[in-house]
């Protein structure tokens, strides 16, 4: 069985620490109530859930006998944070889950970089078949509290999904989706976002 050299181990630890700091700083940038890195590390269930997911995902990716321990780590994260992320889900860099409670991310979901999720968000499936059945969420997407994004749909980069929206169709990049079922709107240069969004459900 191959072993890591001291140099490889050192580079791996530095990379892990750098990613850890990126997560914390991204959370602070998105949470006006945050006062310090220490506070975020100790009190943010969203951050803690993401970190536990990364460990579970590494186990899941190894397959075989690692799948059960991965599920156990996932269940421990759910119990501790109120956030349920299947270990098979693919999560990008600097994901921040604000408040955390009630978030569910399914097995075949894919989440890009710099995504912001609020509490109660579901990235769920609409099929019982063992296929790609959960959403793909692009970079820099914001999904408001209580929103349900369902099925193997795509949410384009920089899109925004309003609170309590139910999204079952693709959302184009930089679009705004609100309502049940969600309707898509676009914000153009010079528009007042509150006029364009009209629907109060956009408020997150």
C-alpha positions, 0 to 999 in steps of 0.5 A, a space after each residue: 500500500 503506497 505511503 505519503 512522503 513528508 512533503 506530500 503530507 505537508 502539502 496536503 495539510 497546508 491545502 486543507 488548512 487553506 480551504 478551511 480558512 476560505 470557508 470561514 472567511 466566505 462565511 464571515 463575508 456573507 453573515 453580517 452578524 459574524 464577529 470573528 473566525 473563532 465565532 464562526 468555527 464554533 457556532 456555525 452549523 452550516 460550516 460544520 456540516 460542510 466540513 463533515 460532508 467533505 470527510 464523508 464524501 472522501 469515504 463515499 468516493 472510495 466505495 465498497 466498505 467505506 460507504 457505510 462509514 460515510 453514511 454514519 458520518 453524514 447521519 452524525 452531521 445531521 444530528 449535530 447540525 440539522 443539515 442533511 447532505 448525502 455523502 455522494 453529493 458533490 460540493 464546491 468551494 466556499 459553500 455557506 449554509 446560513 442558519 442550516 436547520 432543515 437543509 437537505 442535499 440529495 445523493 446526485 446533487 452537484 453544487 458549484 463554488 461560492 453558493 449560498 443556501 439559507 435554512 430549509 432549502 431542499 435540493 431533492 429528487 423527483 425519481 426513485 430510479 438510480 440515475 442523476 435525479 438531483 439538481 446541478 447548481 452553478 457557481 455564485 447561486 443564492 437559494 432563499 429560505 425554504 426553497 425546493 429545487 427538485 429533479 435533475 435540473 440546472 440552476 445557472 451561475 449567479 441565479 437567485 431563487 426566492 424564499 419558498 420557491 418550488 423550482 422544477 425547471 432549469 433556471 438560466 444564468 443570472 435569472 431570478 426564480 420565485 413562486 410556486 411553481 417558480 417563474 423566471 425573471 431577469 434583472 437588467 442593468 439599471 433596474 431596481 431589483 425590488 421592482 423586478 422581483 415584485 414577488 415578496 417571496 424573493 426576500 430571503 
